[in-house]
Amino acid sequence: MISAHLEGCTGAAGEETCRTVVKHKVDLFYKLRHVMNELIDLRRQLLSGHLTQDQVREVKRHITVRLDWGNEHLGLDLVPRKEFEMVDADQISVSDLYKMHLSSRHSVQQSTSQDGGRQRHGDSCRMPVPHHLFVNLKSFTYNTIGEDTDIFFSLYDLREGKQISEKFMVRLNKNGGPKNPEKVDRLCALFTDLSNKDMKRDLYIVSQVIRTGRMLLNDSKKGPPHVQYRRPYGCAVLAMSDVLQTISELKEEKDFVLKVYTCNNENEWYQIHENIIRKSSTKYTAPSTNYGLIISLQLLRGDMEQVRRENPMIFNRGVAITRKLGFPDVIMPGDIRNDLYLTLERGDFERGGKSVQKNIEVTMYVLYADGEILKECISLGSGEHNISEYRSFVLYHNNSPRWSEVIKLPIPIDRFRGSHLRFEFRHCSTKDKGEKKLFGFAFTPLMREDGTTLSDESHELYVYKCDENTTFSNHALYLGLPCCKDDFNGCPNIPSSLIFQRSTKETLWISTQLSSTKLTQNVDLLALLKWKAHPDRVMDILGRLRHVCGEEIVKFLQDILDTLFSILDDNTDKYGPLVFQSLVFIINLLRDSKFYHFRPVMDTYIQKHFAGALAYKELIRCLKWYMDRSAEVVRQDHIQEAMRALEYLFKFIVQSRILYSRATCGMEEDQFRASIQELFQSIRFVLSLDSRSSETLIFTQAALLNSFPAIFDELLQMFTVQEVAEFVRGTLGSMPSTVHIGQSMDVVKLQSIARTVDSRLFSFPESRRILLPVVLHHIHLHLRQQKELLICSGILSSIFSIIKSSSLESSVQEEVEMMVESLLDVLLQTLLAIMSKSQSQEAVRGQRCPQCTAEITGEYVSCLLSLLRQMSDIHFQHLMDNFQSKEELKEFLLKIFCVFRNLMKLSIFPRDWNVMRLLTS
């Protein structure tokens, strides 16, 4: 092949040409060899039998893309495939065959472009895929501490100046090995649910080392050896931006070394990680060697179930699941959480007559209403067991310590109400006895009087004086005292002769963040759930539901829905419209990608928990009232919201009617059918309005048309196929026939028709007989005007595909007859116009318009061929008989011969689309 090109190479220009040809062929050879090796490897993976179904599908996709690429570059034919298998061209419509060719060509083009480009292309229409960071501590080398150490790993956002994940905790003994022998080679964590937005943050892996031992590391005089203190030692950081690309490309762990820096001044320990990141080298000391923490990282993608399936070895190592602080971007149904994250921020304490400042240790307990200490409700980090008593690390000689230590409190939901936190403050003496003397305490309830939890913010707690003899045996003695300034304002008349006196110059600051699927901090939501306690405020409570954030609503979705329908049953006339508005608001909230996964929860609720047997009457009445007002209201935001919620409103209506019918043995059936008939009259009324002079009305009609096809399946539960088809035909027929109502509205109208054709309703022959005429009528109008040709071709392709798959049914002949009468002539006219424009554009080498591209020509050629292949001798005979004169016949034959001539003359399909070229011929 190469030698044939070399024979004619003479002169300088010829030699250059030869070099180019040889280089191209050699490059192609190496590319083909690489692809062949890939195919062999992919085949080996398939035959191994160790792949999941998702992995098998992905491997098959890669194989078909590479086969198509190879065939194209070797000048071979493109093979049409469906679900990665070759298809029989005689068993599918020409339109489907064309789509398969087009899909294969697009896949090849995408595979030769940037790998990331293809991924980005589909991201906007898919659910966001979470990332998970696997961290494995391999060793702590050059560990000269000689004491037990706790190492904490977390993810830190420098730009926002806050930790975004829980901590992963590793406990090492003084020799540097795991304190628990069972954890050898199992010191690993998975930081879960990192979104695409998180991956773009200025993220750092921060590791803090806390030693447990003497007050001063190199001074044996400071405290007896039997007294242990938690003391800060060092910190290490790793910028995610430095390693992200490396760990994203690899499918295995990658090792990294983190230097452990020590803090020069313990007063600045709380910000040592920031100082290291910003290279404030005067505030920390670098290690004498390059050794430190050796960790390995791996980035995983997908939901947790998928990650577990695809990475069983990681989970077999007892990996510690380390979650984000707060909820992920996509909240999954069934994700039960009740975690309170408490940050011990700082304190201000008096010297107390001492010559030097105190060494302050904070001890924290979680106590229930009866004063019992709740066991194992404190977590210092994932990877270790929960504890019942928290002890802070000690900052040496510091009366204003800043800890900034985050503690997780996984308190059982049934123990949350009535529980409180107690913080005890002790001075740690470094004298011979090493005593820890109690000198004060602070406390805070976990829930307020109104039933809401501690708000996500900083709290300034009062410090009360006490001494070592204080036992706290009677917790009621201090629970009656104000715990903070807000609490004091609520009970100003506190007697001064109490056992505990407040130390006015001492304060403790903490901050809290609640991640709970069962508890709320929202007063408005709590008022709704407990509406019976304030029946006089129901109108105001319902009106304030819109101000509740989405995360809170989806957490309590079933409870909120139960409450709404309970209020509706209580007084339909009074509360009906507000309940309807609230229901619409919640339904539309679930259209948000963040909460889209909760749609199945709503479906399950409707099918299994919904009990509003009378609700359908009010829902139909409100929906009809909204639609009837669309002609007279200027602001139609609320009407448009109701139109967008149409699918789930009909789900509630139908299920409510089913419950009522079941309870009453089918009573009021005629009234229900009449109300649905009236509702569809209102729908037809909205669509028939002239919206050319009202942009607001256009948006209302568009919202209705977008939602309309989604209600067909609900109607089929209550009505026959023919009855539903008549509803739909009347609705589609009420749309203006003109194609000049505005381009955007034309698109929405045709998209609604396209979804109707793709719906289950259209698959029934008895419904197609009713719906096909009105569908063909609208397509005919648009083709006559040469408007929205791509959408029209898509609708026609779907119709031909359905007819081909139903070709054994007797009704198909009648349907083909309808299509011939309505479409054959206009299809020929459209093709001639497209081909004429395409030729004229190419002749002047001008910019080709979108509707003159080869793709749209191919779409309509495949539609014409599909129709001609479906036609039988009887159809051709009827076609000939329908011509009124020889002139009409002559005109038709001229059109079809012109189309055939152009098909032979123009290269409609690429050279390697042999199947399509043969069908065209």
N, C-alpha and C positions, 0 to 999 in steps of 0.2 A: 504493500500500500504506500509506504514511504518512498520506495525506489521509483514508482511511477511518477511521483511529483518531482524527482530529482533530474529526470532525463532532459527536461526543457530548461534547465537553469543555466543561463549563460550571461556573462557580464556582471557588473557590480550589483545592478538592480536584481538580476536573477539570483545571485548568490544570497542577497538579503532575503528574498522571497523564500528561497530554499531553507535558510536558517529558521525563518518564522514557521514554515510548514513543519519542519522536523521538530522544533520546540513544541508546537501545538500537539503533534501526534504523540511525542514522548510524554508530555504532561497528561494527555488523555489516557495513555497506557497506565501510568502510575495511579491516576485517579480510579481507573477501572479495577486495578489490582487491589487498591485499598477497599473499594466497595465490595469486591468478591470476598475478601477476607472478613469484612463486616458481616456479610450474608452467611458465611460459614459459621461465624461466632454466634449470630442470632439464631441460626438453625439449631446449633448445639444447645442453646438456652431453652428453646422450645422442646427439644427431645429430652431434656433433663427431667422434666416433670416436677420441678421444684418451684415453679412460678405460681403466683396467685392469678386469679382471673383478670384483674386489672393489669397485671404485668404481662400476661399473655397477649392481651389486647394491644398493649403498647408495643410489644416486640413485633407483632404482626403488622402494626402500622408502619414501623420502621422498615420492615422487610419490603412491604409493597411500595413504599416511597423510593427505596433504593432500586428495586426492580424496574420501576417506571423511569427512574433517572437513567439507568443503564440502557434500557430499550431506546430511550430518546437519543442518547449520545451515540448509539451504535446504528441508528437509522432504522430501528425495528418498530413494529406497530405497538401502539398503546393498548393495553388490555383492560377492558372495562370490568370493574369489580364492585361487588356489593358485600359489605361486611368482610372484606379481604378475600372473598371468593370470586372466581370467574363467573360471569353470568351468561345465560343463553339469550342472545339478542332477540329471538323469536318469542320469548316468554314475557318480555317487558315492553312498555311503550317506548317509542322513539324519544320522547321528551325525557324519560328517566334515563335512557341510555346516554343522551347528550349530557345530562347532569353528572353522570358518573365519569365521563371523559373530562368534563370541566373540573370536577373535584380532584381527579388524579393530577391534572396539569397544575392546578393551584398548589397541591401538596408538594410536587416536585419543585416548583418555583420557590416555595417557602423554605424548603429544606436546603436550597442553595444560597439563601439569604442568611442574615445573622440568626444564630440560634435563639437569641433573646427576642428578636423581632417577632417571631411567631408566637412566642409566649405572651408578649405584651398585647398582641392583636386580640386575643380572646379574653383578656383579663376583665374588660369592662362589662362583659355579659355573663361572667361566671361569679359564683360566690368567692369571696376572698379566701385564699389558701393560707393557713397559718404556717409559721416557721417555728422550729423547736431547736434549741441549742443544747447539744450534748457536751457536758464538761466532765472530764475524768482526771482526778488528781493521781498522778503516778508516783511522785515522791516529793519530799521536802528536803532537798540536798543541802549540805553545809549547815545543818541545823545544830548550832552550838548553844542553844538555849539551856538544854539540860533539864527542862521541866515539861510537864504536860502542856499541850497547846490545843487551842480550838481555832480552826481556820474557817472563816466565813467567806463564801463567794456570793456575789450579787451583781445585777446589771444596773448600771448607773447612767442617767442621762445628764451629761455635763451642761447642755444648753438650758435645761429646766432646773438643774441643780437638785435632782431628787433621784432616789432609788426607785426603779420601776418593777422590781421583782422581789419575791421572797428571798430569804437567804438559804443557801445550802451550807450545811455545817459538817465539818470533819473533825473528829477528836483523835489526836495523836498522843502517844506516850512520850516519855522523855528521850527515848531512843529514836523517835521519828517514825515509828510504825503505828498502825491503827490501834487505838486503845481496846477496841473489840477485835479479837483475833479472827473472827468470822468475816471481817470486812477487808481482809487482804485482797487486793486486786478488785475491790468492789466499791471504791470511793468515787462514785459517779452520780451525776444529777442530769436531769433533763429540764431546761428552762422552757416552759411551754407557752403556746399561744402568742407568739410574737407576730404582729401584723406587718404588712408591707410598710406602713407608716413607721412602726418601731424600727425596722431595719434601716430606715433613712435617718433616724435620730443620731445624735452624736453620742453613741453608746460606748461604754467601757465595762469590761469585766473588772470588778474591784474585789480584791481579796484582803481581808484584815486578819491579822494573827494576834490572838489574845492568849497570853500564857497564864498558867495557874500555879502559883508558888509564893515566894517571898515578895515583900513589898518592893525592895530594890534587888535587881538581879544579881549584882556583884557585891552585895553588902550583907553578910550573914548576921550582922548585929541588928538589922532592922526587922525585928519580929522573930519569934521562935519558929523552928522549922515545921511544927505541927499545925500552925495556922496558915491557911491557904487564902490567897487573894487572887481575884481575876484582875490581871493587869495588862494594859495595852503594850504590844511589842513592836509590830511592824505592819507595813501595808504594801501591796503590789497592785499594779494596774496593767491592763492590756486593752489597747484601742481596737474596737471591732472593725473600724475602717481599715486598719492595717492587715487584718486577717480574713475579712469577709469574702473577698474574691477567691482566696486560696481554698477556704473550707467550702465555698459554694460549688466549686468545680470538682472537688474530690468526693468520692463516695465512700471514703474511709476516714478514720481519725488522723489528725495532723498534730504533731507535738509542738509545744511552745514553752519557753522558759520565762518565768516572771521573776524579776529581781525584787527582793523584799527590802524595802527602805524602812529605817527607824526614824521616829519623830524626835526632833531636837528639843521641843517644848511641849509637854503633855497638855498644856492649855489649848493647843491647836490640834489635838488629836482628832477632834470631830471633823476637821477639814483636811486631814493629811492626804487623802486621795486626790482632792482638788489641787493641792500644792504640788503633788507629784505630776499630775496631768499638765499643769501649767509651768512645770519645771522651775518652781520657786526653790532652788537648790539650797538656799540658806536655812530653810525650815525643816529639812530632813537630811539624813545621812545615808549615803549609798553604801551597799555592802562591799566588802573588800574583794569579793570574787564575783564572777558572773553567774554563779549558781543560785538557785532559789527554789521556787515552786515549779515543778515540771508538770504541765497539764496537757491533755490532748483534747481537741475540739472537733466536732462534726456538726454540720447543719442539716437538719431533716425538714421535709416539707410534707404537708397533708394533714388531714384530721387525725386525731389520736388513734382511732381504730385502724386506719390505714398504716400509720407509723408503727403500731404494735405488730401488725401482720407482716410488714416488710422488714422489720428489724428485730426479730425475736431474740437475737443474741444480746442486744442491749438490755432488754427487759429481764432476761434470765440472770443478769448480774445484780439484780436488786436495785435498779436505778431509782434515785429519789426524785419524785415528781415535784418540781419547783414552779409554782404558779406566778402569774403576774399579780401585782398589787392592784386590785380592781378587776373588772370583768374584761374578757377579750373583746375584739371588734365584733365577732359573731358569737352571740350567746346561744348555746345549744340547749334544747329542751332536755329536761332531766338532769341538768347540771346543778346539783344541790350543794349549796355552800353556806356556811355561816361563820365567817372569819372576821375577827376584829383585829386590825393591825394597830398596835400602839407604839408610838415613838417616844422613848424617854429622852426628852430634848435637853433640858438644863435645869439648874436650880440655883437659888441664891440663899446662902445660909450665914448666920452670925458666927463670929470667931468663938464666942462664949468664954471670954476671959483667958483664952490660951495664948501663949506667946507666938505660936506658929499656927498656920491654917490647918483645917481638919483634912483627914483622909476619909471621904464620905462614901459609904456603900449603901445602895438602895435595895431593899428587899420588897418584892411585890407578891401579893396573894390575890387570888380570885375567890371571893366568899359568896355563898348563897344567902338567901333571906334569913335562914335560921342560924347564920354565923358559921356554918360548916365550911371548911376550906375545900374548894372543888379540886378533885384530884386530876392530874395530868391534863390541865387546861391551858398550859403555857408551852409554847414552842419557840426555841431559840433559832431553829432552822430545820429545813427538811434534811432527812438522812439520819436524824437522831430521834430518840423517843421523847414524847412530851413529858414535862415535869410539873410539879405542883408548886414549886417555889422558885422565883426568879431572883438572882443576885446580880446586880450590875457590876461592871468592872470599876476599879477604884483609881481615881486620879490623885496623885501624891500632892499633899499640901495645897488643896484647892477648895476654897469656900464658894466658888461659883463654877462648879463643874459643868461641862457640856459633854453629854454622852452621845446624843443622836443615835441611839441604839434602837433598832426596830424589833419588836417582839410580836409574835402571832398568838392570838388567843382564840383557839377553836372551841368555843364554849357551846355546849348543847343548847338547842333552841329552847327546850323546856326549862332550862336553868337560867336563861338570860334575864327574864323579868325577875326583879327582886335582888339580883346579884350586884355586887359592887367590888371595886378594886381598892386595896389598901397598900399604901406605900410607907414602909418604915425606914427611917434614916438612922444610920449608926456611924459613929466615929471609930475608925480602925486604928487602935494604938499600935505603935511599933516598939513599945517598951517590952520588958521581959515577958510579961504575961500575954501580951498580944490580944488584949480584950477588945471586943466590939461593943461599944456602949450605945444603947438606944437613946436618942435625944429628941426625936420628933416623928410625926407621921402626917400623911395626907390621904385623902380617899375621894372616890367619885362613884356614884351609881352608874350603871350601864344604860339605864333607861330613865327617861323623864316621867313626870307625873302624867303627861298626856299620852303616854304609850310609845312615843318615838324614842329612838336610840340616840346615843351621843352623836352630835353632828361631826362631819368630817372637817375638823379645823383644830387649831391650837387651843388648849384649855389651860388657864392659869389657876392652879389649885392652891388653897390655903394650907399652910403648915401649922399643925397644932403641937404644943410642947408636951413632952412626956419624959419618963426616965426608965432606967433599966428594970424597975420593979413593975412597970405597967404590963398587964397580962392580956388586955383586950378581950377578956372572957365575956364581957357583956358589950356586944357590938352596938347595941341600941343607944349606948351612952354617947357615941359620937355620930351615929347616923342622923340624929336629930339636928346636928349642927350644919351650918352652911359649908359646902365643900369649895365654893368659888364665889366670885363677886356676884354673878347672876343669881346664884342660890341665896346669897345674903340679901339681895334686893327683894327676894320673894318672902323672906322671913326676917324683917329688921329687928323685931323685938326679942332678941336673944338675951336671956339673963346672963349676968356677968359671973354668977357664983356657980359655974359649972366645973366639973372635974378637969376638963381639957380647956386650956386657954390658948387662943390663937397667938402665934408669934408673928406680929404684924410686919416684921422686916424680913421674913423668910417666905419663899415662894417656890413652888415646883411647876414647871411647864411640861405638859405632855401634848401630843397630838394624836388623833385617832382617824382611822379610815375603815369603814365597814364594807365588806363584800359579802352580802347575804342575799339569798333567794327567799328568805322567810321573814326577815325583819326590815322595817322601813324607818327612814329618818324624815319622811315626808308627811307633814301634818295634814295636807289636803287628802292624800291617799288614805291615811288612817281614818279621817273623818268619813270618807265614803264607805269604807269597809264596816264602820260602826255607825251607820246612818240612823239606825233605830234609836240611838241614844240622843239624837238631836233631830227629831222629825220636823221641827219648824225650820231647819236650815237646809233641807234637802235640795231646794232649787239652787241655792248658792253653792252647795257641795258639788252638784252635778256640773255647774258652770265652771268650776275650778279644776275639773279633771284634765282639761287641756294644758294646764300649767305643770302637770306632773311629768317628769322626764320618762323617756321611753323605757330605759332599763328597769325602772320601778314598776311600770305597767306590765311588761312581759313577765317579770318575776311573779306577779300576783294575778296573772291573766285569768285563770279560772275563778278565783275569788271575786275579781272585779266583775266578770260577766255574770256570775251568780247574783251579785249585789244589784247590778243594773236591772236584771229581769225580776228580781224580788221587788225593787222599787216600782217597776212597771205594773206588776200585779197589784201593788198596794193602792195605786190611784192612777189608772191609765189616762184619764182625761187631763189630769193635772201635770203629770210627769212625762207623758208619752213623747212629746217633741224633744225634750231634753235628753231622755234616754236614747232616742233615735240618733241625735247628734253625737252623743258619747260613743255609741256603738260604731257609727261611721268613722269617728276619730280613731278608735282602736283598730278597726279593720284597715284603714289607710296607713296606720303606723306599721303594720306587718308587711307593707309593701317596701319598706326600707330594707336595703341589703343587710343591715346589721341585725335585723329581727326577722328576716325572711324565713329562717329555720323554724320559727314559731308558728308558721302556717299549719303544719301538721298537728301542732298542739291545739290550734283552733278547730281543725277538722275533727280531732278526737273528742274535743269538748262537745261539739255539735252532735256527734253521733252517739256519744255514750253518757254525757253528763247534763246536757241541756234539757231543761224540764219545763220550758215556757210554752205550754200547750195553747195558750190564748194569745201569744205574742204576735202571731202572723197577722192578725186583724189590724193591730196598730202599726206594724211595720209597713204593710201594704198601704194603709191610709196615709202615713207620713210620706212615703215614697211618691205616691200619686200627687199629694199636695205640693211637693217640691217641683215635680215635673210640670204641673199645671201653671205654676207661677213663673216659669222660665220665659214666658212671652212678655211679662210686665215688669220684672225686677231688673234694675240696672246692675247692681252688684250680685254676681252669681257664684261667688266662691263656695258658699255652702251647698249650692245645688250641684256644682261640679264635683265636690267631695263626695256627695251622695252617689253620683253617677260612677265615680271610680270604685266605690265600695259595692257596686251592684252584685258582683258574684257572691260575696259572703252574705249580703242581705237576703238574696234568694235562697242560699243554703239555710239560713235561719227560718225564713218563711216556710220553705218546704218541710223542714224537719218539725217545725211547730205544728203545721197542719197534719203531718203524719201522727204526731203525738195526740192531737185533738181527735182525729178520726179513730185512732186506736181506743181512746178512752170513751168515746161516745158511739162507737159502732157506725161511724161514717155519717154522723149528723151534719147538717149545714153544708153538704157537698155542693149543692147548686149555688149557694151564696158564695162559696170559695171560688168556684169556676167563674162566676159572674164578676167577682172582684179582680181576678186575674185578667179577664177580658177587658175590663175598664182600665186596668193598669197599662195594658198594651195599647189601648187607644191613646192614653197619655204619652206613651213612648213614641207612637207614630206622630202625635201632635208636635212633640219637641223636634223631631227630625224633619217635619214638613215645613217648619218655619223658615222664612227667607232670612238667612244670616249674612247676606252680603254687606249690609250696612251696620252690622253689629259684631265686632270682634269678640266680645264677651260671649255672645250666643254661639259663635263658632267653637269656642273652647268647651262650652257645655255639650254641644252636639258631638264634638270629637271625643270627650270623656265617655259619653254614652255609647258611641260606636265602638270604642276600644274595649269596653267592658261587656258589651252585649253578647258576643259569642260564648263567653264563659258561663252563661246561665242555662245553656241548652241541656246539659246533663242533669241539672236540677229539675228542670221542667219535665224531662223524660221520666222522672220518678212518679209524677202525678198525672201526666197526660200521655196519650198514645203518640206514636211517631208522626202520624198524619196531622194530629192536632198541633203539635209543636211546630211542624213544618209550616202549617198555615199561619201560626203566630209570626214565624220568622219571615215568611214570604210577604206578609202584610207590612212588616217593619221595613224590610229592604225595599219594598215597593213604594214606601212613603218618602224615601229619600228623593230629592230633586233629580230629575233625569238629566238636566243640563250639566255640562262639564265646565261651565264657566263660573262656578260658585267660589272659585279660589283654589289654587294648586294644592295648598296644604290640606284643605278639606277633601279634595279629590283623592289624595293619598290615603287619608284616614278611612274614607268610604270604601276604597278598594281593599285596604288592609283588613277591614271588618269582613268584607266578602271573602277574602282569602282565608281568614280563620274559620269562617262558616264552612267553606269547602273542605278544609282540613279537619273539621270536627267529626265526632262520632255520628252525629245526626245525619250528615251527608252520606255516610257509608250505607245507609238503608235505602234500597231501591224505591220504596214507597215515598220516602222524603225527597229523593232526587227528582222524581217525577213532578213534584210540586215546586221545588226550589230552583231547578235548572233553568226554567224560562226567565225568571227575574235576574239570575246571575248572568246569563248570556246577554240579556238586554243591556245591562250596565257595561259589560265588556264591549259589546258591539258599539255603544255610544262612544266610548273612549278610543277604540280603534279607528272609528270614522274620523275623529278629530286628531288622531295621532298623539294622544295624551297618555302619560304614565305607562309607556309600553312595557317596561320591565316588570312592573307589578302585574299587569294583565297577562303577560306570558307565563308568570309564575302560577297564576290561578288556572290558566288553561292546562299547564303541565300537570297540576294536581288532578284536574278533572280527567285528563286522558289516562293518568296512572290508575285512578279508581275504576274507570270504565274497562281498562285492559284487564285488571285483576278480577273484574266481575263479568268477564266476557261470556261466561256460560249461562248467565241469567237472561231470561227472555226479555226483560225490560231494557236491556242494553241497546237493542236494535232501535227502539223508540228514542232513546237518548241520543244515539248517533245521528238519527234523522233530524232531531232538533238542532244539533250542533252544525250539521251540514247546511240546513236552511238559514241559520242565524250567522254562521261564521265563515263558511268557505269563501264566499266572495270578498268579504272584508279582510280575511287573512291574505288573500292574493294581492289585494290593493295595498295592504300594509307592507308586505314584502317588497313589492315593486317600488314603493316610496322609499323604504329603507335602503334598498340596493341602489336606487338612483342617487340618493343623497351621498351614500358611501363612495360611489364612483366620482361624483362631481367634487367631493372634498379631496379625494386622492389626486384628481386631475390638477387641481390648483395648489396641491400640497399645503392646504390651509390646516388650521387646527380642527380636528374631527370632533363633532359634538358627541356627547355621551350616548345618544340614541342612535348613532350611526356606527357604532363599534362592531367588530366581528362578533362579539358576544351576543349582542341583541339580534343580529342577523341569524346567528346559529339558533337562538331561542325560537325564533318564529319559523325557521326552516324545520326544526324538529317538531313544532306544533303542527305545521301543515302535513308533514310526513305521518305524524301520529293519526291525524284525522283521515288521511287517504288510506292508511293501512286498516283502520277500523271500518271503513266503508265496504259493504258487500255489493254484489251485483244489483240487488234490489235498490240500494241507496243510489247507485249510479243511475239506475233507470228512472227513479223518482226525480233525481236532479235534472235529467234530460227532459222529462215530461213537464217540469215546472216552468220551462222557458216559454214565454208567450209568443215569441216571434223568432225568426231566424237571425234577426239583428242582435237580439239579446244573447242568443247562443254563440253567434260569431264573436261578440264582445267578450264573453266569458272565455271562449277558447283562446282568443288572442292574449288575454291576461295570463292564462295558465301556461301557454307556450312561452311567453316572455319570461315568466318565472323559471320554467324549466331550462330555457336557454341561459339565463343568468347563473343558474345552479351549475350548469356544465362549464360555463365560461369563467366564472369567478371561483377563487379558492375559498369557499366558505369555511371549510374545516382544515386544520393542519394536515400535513402529509402523513403523519403517523397515526391519524385517527381513521384507520382503514375501515373499521366496521361502519362508522358514520358515512364515510365516502361511498361505500358500497350501497348502503341504504338510499343515499341521495341519487345514485345512478339508477 
